[in-house]
Amino acid sequence: MEKVLILLAKILADKKIRDKVLIFIGSIVVGFLLLLAAPIIAIYTLGNVEIEPPEIDRNAFNESAFIEQLSPEQQERMSEIQSAGDAIESELTSLGIPEQTIKAQLIYMSYFDEVEGFNANFYAHLFYSAPPNDEVLIDSLNQNYGLAIDYNEFMRTYIFVMNSTINKYMFTDASTKNAADLAAWAENAYLSEWQYADNCFGERTGENRLRCADNVGLVMGYVRYDAEMGYVRYDAENKVFTSDTVDMYYTEQGSIDTMPDVKGVGVFNGSEFGVYVGGGEVIFSSAMGGVQRQSLTEGGWTSWCTFDAISYPQEVQDRINELQEPTTEATTETTTGG
């Protein structure tokens, strides 16, 4: 809780930054950030960041009510942010990198007040051409726009925002449960610094209100999450996330050296599961450090597996067929936690 409160204290103590954040939260450019709005607005209203904010009825909080509380100047600025945000989302989507949308919108909202003649196409291409290194990206933005964005400060804010919501832009096909999106889900959990908690599937929990998942819960969180609706069903009476899918069924397919290089296949070491995310790397959740990323050669991964709830590309089925000829069928097992 302390790290979150320090960040919020810094945001709320600076009126200019506070206004920007509140406008961003209220903006329909990223409506799913209503998930983030409640705790921040509660803290802002209380005026004391040392007090744990009360639970707020998310259904009672709506954009119209929020907009009515803004000054005419703030409403005008929000309209500008909405227009630019829509353009940014459109350009990034056309370039095939929609997962960068929240980052790009947040940077624009936070640092582009005095940038004139903003061009969303040029802006989006800076994200497209930058290597997968946010420090290089920030440096490029600083050079092209004459800004002075501090990389470390921005990343703290960005991670806080990402941890407070689920990035809808990461999904390639929200209507199915597929291997590519499982890998993206795991990548997002790592980027957002999810913690470890038993019987947790990606919900925000605990004293610090950070997202958590146990080892199986990292995979099951994706299986349970309704990407089209943007939420996991929540049982308010029992205060638990619910789903028709209770158990995780998986099939060990072969030794780790036979694993196809396909994002979203599972890896197993006899007690823990991981999700292969490409580039020879695995993401998993462990009581020893939360959601982590490591090389496939670490962690004692001995076999690879497929999860029954996940659809895989033909390449995976071809490899399964190769391994099963002329051997006997693999054993299907189930697990419910850990």
C-alpha positions in Angstrom: 0.0 0.0 0.0 2.8 2.4 0.8 4.2 2.5 -2.7 0.8 3.1 -4.2 0.0 5.9 -1.7 3.3 7.6 -2.3 2.5 7.7 -6.0 -1.0 8.9 -5.4 0.2 11.5 -3.0 2.6 12.9 -5.6 -0.2 12.9 -8.2 -2.8 14.5 -6.0 -0.4 17.1 -4.5 0.3 18.6 -8.0 -2.9 20.3 -9.2 -1.8 20.2 -12.8 -1.1 16.5 -12.8 -4.1 15.8 -10.7 -6.4 17.5 -13.1 -4.9 15.6 -16.1 -5.3 12.3 -14.4 -8.9 12.9 -13.4 -9.7 14.1 -16.9 -8.0 11.0 -18.3 -10.0 8.8 -16.0 -13.3 10.4 -16.9 -12.6 10.3 -20.6 -14.5 7.8 -22.7 -11.4 7.3 -24.8 -10.5 4.5 -22.4 -13.9 3.9 -20.7 -12.6 0.7 -19.0 -10.4 3.0 -16.8 -13.6 3.5 -14.8 -12.1 0.5 -12.9 -9.3 2.8 -12.0 -11.5 5.9 -11.3 -13.2 4.8 -8.2 -10.2 4.4 -5.8 -8.4 7.5 -7.0 -11.5 9.7 -6.9 -12.3 8.3 -3.4 -8.8 9.3 -2.2 -9.1 12.7 -3.9 -12.5 13.3 -2.2 -11.2 12.2 1.2 -8.3 14.6 0.9 -6.1 12.2 2.9 -4.1 9.6 1.1 -3.3 7.8 4.3 -6.9 6.6 4.6 -8.0 3.4 2.8 -10.7 4.5 0.3 -14.1 2.9 0.8 -15.6 0.6 -1.8 -17.6 2.5 -4.4 -20.5 1.2 -6.5 -18.9 1.1 -9.9 -22.4 1.0 -11.5 -23.3 4.3 -9.8 -20.2 6.0 -11.3 -20.8 7.1 -14.9 -19.1 9.4 -17.3 -22.0 12.0 -17.5 -21.9 12.5 -13.7 -18.2 12.9 -13.8 -18.2 15.4 -16.7 -20.8 17.5 -14.9 -18.2 18.1 -12.1 -15.6 19.5 -14.5 -15.1 23.1 -15.3 -15.8 24.3 -18.9 -12.0 24.5 -19.5 -11.6 20.9 -18.2 -14.5 19.7 -20.4 -12.9 21.3 -23.4 -9.5 19.7 -22.6 -11.3 16.3 -22.2 -12.9 16.7 -25.6 -9.5 17.3 -27.1 -8.1 14.3 -25.3 -11.0 12.2 -26.6 -10.4 13.2 -30.2 -6.7 12.7 -30.0 -7.1 9.4 -28.2 -9.5 8.1 -30.8 -7.0 9.1 -33.5 -4.1 7.5 -31.7 -6.1 4.2 -31.2 -7.0 4.1 -34.9 -3.5 4.7 -36.1 -1.9 2.1 -33.7 -4.5 -0.4 -34.7 -3.8 0.2 -38.4 -0.1 -0.4 -37.7 -0.9 -3.7 -36.0 0.2 -2.5 -32.5 -3.1 -1.9 -30.6 -1.5 -3.1 -27.4 0.4 0.2 -27.2 -2.8 2.2 -27.1 -3.0 2.9 -23.3 0.7 3.8 -23.2 0.4 6.2 -26.1 -2.8 7.8 -24.9 -1.4 8.2 -21.4 1.8 9.8 -22.7 -0.2 12.2 -24.9 -2.5 13.1 -22.0 0.4 13.7 -19.6 3.0 15.5 -21.6 1.5 17.1 -24.8 -0.3 20.1 -23.4 2.0 22.5 -25.2 2.7 20.5 -28.3 1.1 22.2 -31.3 0.0 20.7 -34.6 -0.2 17.2 -33.1 -0.3 14.5 -35.8 -1.5 11.1 -34.7 -0.1 9.3 -37.7 3.5 10.5 -37.0 3.1 9.9 -33.3 1.9 6.3 -33.8 4.8 5.6 -36.2 7.3 6.5 -33.4 5.8 3.7 -31.4 5.9 1.4 -34.5 9.5 2.1 -35.3 10.9 2.0 -31.7 12.5 -1.3 -30.6 10.8 -3.2 -27.8 12.4 -1.0 -25.3 10.4 1.8 -23.6 13.4 3.7 -22.6 14.4 4.1 -26.3 10.8 5.1 -27.1 10.7 7.8 -24.4 14.0 9.1 -25.7 12.6 9.2 -29.2 9.5 11.1 -28.1 11.6 13.6 -26.1 13.8 14.3 -29.2 11.0 14.6 -31.7 8.7 16.8 -29.5 11.2 18.7 -27.4 9.9 17.1 -24.2 11.6 16.1 -21.0 9.7 12.9 -20.0 11.5 11.1 -17.2 11.5 7.4 -18.1 11.4 6.1 -14.5 8.6 8.4 -13.4 6.5 7.6 -16.4 6.9 3.9 -16.0 5.8 4.1 -12.3 2.6 5.8 -13.4 2.1 3.5 -16.4 2.5 0.4 -14.3 0.1 1.8 -11.7 -2.5 2.4 -14.5 -2.0 -1.0 -16.1 -2.3 -2.8 -12.8 -5.5 -1.0 -12.0 -7.3 -2.3 -15.1 -7.2 -5.0 -17.8 -5.7 -4.0 -21.1 -8.5 -4.8 -23.6 -6.1 -3.9 -26.5 -3.9 -7.0 -25.9 -6.5 -9.4 -27.3 -6.3 -10.5 -31.0 -9.6 -12.3 -30.8 -11.8 -11.5 -27.8 -14.5 -14.0 -28.9 -12.3 -17.1 -28.4 -9.8 -18.5 -25.9 -6.7 -18.8 -28.0 -3.0 -19.4 -27.5 -1.8 -16.0 -28.7 -4.1 -14.1 -26.3 -3.1 -16.4 -23.4 0.5 -15.4 -24.0 -0.6 -11.7 -24.2 -2.5 -12.1 -21.0 0.7 -13.5 -19.3 2.8 -10.7 -20.8 0.4 -8.1 -19.5 0.4 -9.6 -16.0 4.2 -9.4 -15.9 4.3 -5.9 -17.2 1.6 -4.8 -14.7 3.6 -6.5 -11.9 0.9 -8.8 -10.6 1.5 -10.2 -7.2 1.0 -13.8 -5.9 -2.0 -14.8 -3.8 -3.6 -18.2 -3.3 -6.9 -18.7 -5.0 -6.5 -15.5 -7.0 -7.2 -15.2 -10.8 -6.2 -11.7 -11.6 -8.5 -9.7 -9.4 -7.2 -6.8 -7.2 -7.0 -7.9 -3.7 -5.1 -7.5 -0.4 -4.0 -4.5 1.5 -2.2 -2.9 -1.5 -5.1 -3.5 -3.9 -2.8 -4.9 -6.6 -3.7 -7.6 -9.1 -2.8 -11.1 -8.0 -2.8 -14.7 -9.3 -1.5 -18.0 -8.0 0.3 -20.3 -10.3 -2.8 -22.0 -11.9 -4.7 -18.7 -11.5 -2.5 -16.9 -14.0 -3.9 -19.3 -16.7 -7.4 -19.6 -15.3 -7.7 -15.9 -15.0 -7.5 -15.7 -18.8 -9.9 -18.6 -19.2 -12.4 -17.0 -16.9 -12.1 -13.4 -18.2 -14.8 -12.3 -20.6 -12.8 -10.1 -23.0 -15.8 -9.0 -25.0 -17.6 -7.8 -21.8 -14.5 -6.6 -20.1 -14.8 -8.4 -16.8 -14.9 -11.6 -14.8 -18.3 -12.2 -13.2 -18.1 -11.2 -9.5 -20.1 -12.7 -6.7 -20.6 -9.7 -4.4 -22.1 -11.7 -1.5 -19.2 -14.1 -1.3 -16.7 -11.6 -2.6 -15.2 -14.0 -5.2 -14.8 -14.0 -8.9 -17.0 -16.7 -10.5 -16.9 -18.7 -13.7 -18.6 -21.7 -15.3 -15.0 -23.0 -15.7 -13.9 -24.3 -12.3 -11.0 -26.6 -13.0 -8.0 -26.3 -15.3 -7.6 -29.3 -17.6 -4.3 -29.8 -19.3 -2.5 -32.5 -21.3 1.3 -33.1 -21.1 2.4 -33.6 -24.7 6.1 -34.3 -24.5 9.5 -33.4 -23.1 10.5 -29.7 -23.2 12.9 -30.3 -26.1 10.0 -31.3 -28.3 8.0 -28.2 -27.7 6.9 -26.2 -30.7 7.9 -22.5 -30.8 4.4 -21.3 -30.4 3.3 -18.6 -28.0 0.7 -19.7 -25.5 1.7 -23.4 -25.0 2.2 -24.4 -21.4 5.3 -25.6 -19.7 5.4 -27.8 -16.6 8.1 -28.7 -14.1 6.1 -31.3 -12.1 4.5 -28.8 -9.7 4.2 -25.4 -11.5 2.9 -24.2 -14.8 4.2 -21.5 -17.0 3.1 -19.9 -20.3 5.6 -19.8 -23.1 5.6 -16.2 -24.6 8.1 -16.6 -27.4 11.8 -15.7 -27.7 12.7 -18.7 -25.5 11.0 -17.1 -22.4 8.3 -18.2 -20.0 6.0 -16.3 -17.7 4.6 -17.8 -14.5 3.3 -16.9 -11.1 5.1 -18.0 -7.9 4.9 -17.4 -4.2 8.6 -16.5 -4.5 8.2 -13.2 -6.3 4.8 -13.0 -8.0 4.5 -13.0 -11.8 7.9 -13.5 -13.2 9.6 -13.9 -16.6 12.6 -16.2 -17.2 14.4 -18.2 -19.8 13.0 -21.5 -20.8 16.2 -23.1 -19.7 15.6 -21.9 -16.1 13.0 -23.1 -13.7 13.4 -26.8 -14.3 10.8 -27.0 -17.0 10.6 -30.6 -18.1 7.6 -30.9 -20.3 5.2 -28.9 -22.4 1.4 -29.1 -22.3 -1.7 -27.7 -23.8 -4.7 -26.4 -21.8 -8.0 -27.9 -22.8 -9.8 -24.5 -22.7 -7.4 -22.9 -25.1 -7.4 -23.3 -28.9 -4.0 -23.8 -30.6 -2.8 -23.2 -34.1 -2.3 -26.2 -36.5 1.4 -26.2 -35.9 0.8 -27.4 -32.3 -1.6 -30.1 -33.4 0.9 -31.3 -36.1 3.6 -31.6 -33.4 1.2 -33.5 -31.1 0.5 -35.9 -34.0 4.2 -36.4 -34.6 4.8 -37.2 -30.9 1.9 -39.7 -30.7 3.1 -41.8 -33.6 3.5 -44.6 -32.8 3.4 -43.9 -29.0 0.3 -44.3 -26.8 -2.0 -41.3 -26.1 -0.9 -38.7 -23.6 -2.6 -38.6 -20.2 -5.0 -35.9 -19.5 -5.1 -34.5 -16.0 -6.8 -31.8 -14.0 -5.8 -29.4 -11.3 -7.6 -26.7 -9.3 -5.1 -24.5 -7.6 -1.6 -23.5 -6.6 
